[in-house]
């Protein structure tokens, strides 16, 4: 999880600002992102950030691409559920901290939430 940024920043802009692709590549890791991260990784031969396929207005997705999107969504569901639990606690609306402290708190809460959900 990256450091906190102002709420007006989009996810892909924050990922570019934090050099997410370079950090993942340096540590030989990968990530799965939603369609908002399409175009973040510019190495099609060795992708680090895997996203689904977008359907164009005049070109619908093939059944194979739909299946890939379903697989990616099933893997991403775990993190999405953890963030949904954090939103239900309404922690974000009550935070009046510096972004650096909020980031540390959010990382700790995300770990605790994932442990609780895994039970």
N, C-alpha and C positions, 0 to 999 in steps of 0.2 A: 504494500500500500504506500502510495507516494505521500509526500508532505501536503498539508492543506494549502489550498489556493482560494482566492475569492470566488464566491458563488457564481459570478458572471462568466467565469472561464469555462469553456467547453471541455469535455473529457479529452478529445484529441489534442487540443491546444495544450492542456496540462501535461499530457504524455510527451508531447514534443518539447515542452519547456524543461521537463525533468529528464530528457534524453532516455526515455524508457527503452527504446529499441537497442541503443548502444549498451546500456547496462545489462539487458537480458542476453545480448550476444556475448558480452565479455564474460559472463558467468555460465554460458552455455545452457541457458534456460529458455523457456518459451511461455507464451501467454495466449489465452483464448479471449477474444473480445467480441462485443456486439457489432452491429453494422455501423455504428458511429465511429469505429476505428478503421474502417476501410480506407486504405491509402496511407496508413501510418508507416507500414513496413514497405520499403522500396526494393526489396530483394526477392523477386518471385521464385528464384531457384532455391533459396534457403530462407524461407519465411520464419520469423520469430514470433510475430503476432498473427494468429490465425483468426480470420473472421469468416462469416457466412457469405452467401451470395445474395445480391440485390436483384430483384426482378425489374426489368425495364417495362415501360408502358406497352411497348409493341412486341416484347419478347418475354414470355412467361418462363419461369424456371422449369428445367427438366425434372423428372422424378428423382434422378440421382442427386441433383443439387438440392432438392427439397429434403432428401434424406440426410445430406450433409448438414443442412441447417438444423434439422431436428437433433442430430447428434451433438452439435455445438451447443444448442440450447439446453440439452440435458446436462452437459458438463457445467455450464455456467449457472445452472439453477441453484447449486449449493451456495455460491457467493451471493446471488441475488436474494435468497432466503435470509441469509445472515444480515444483509443490509436492510431488508424489510423488517426484521426484528428490531434492529437499532432504531429505525424510523418509528416503529410502534411505541418504543420507550420515550419518544419525543425528547431525546437527549440533545439533539441539534438545535432545537428552538430555545433551550435554556442556557446554552453555552455563552459565556461572556468572557472568554479567555483569549489570549494571544494565539494565533494560528499554530505556532510551534507546540504549545501545550495541548491544544485541542487535537493535534495529530497524534501525539503520544497517547492521549486518553482514548481516541477512536481506535487506534491499533490494539490496545489492550482489550477494549470492549468487543472488537471483532473476534479476537482469539477466544474470549470467554463465550461469546455467542456461538461460535462454531463448535466448541466443546459441548455446550448445552444441547445444540441441535443434533449432534452426533449420538447423543444418548439414546 
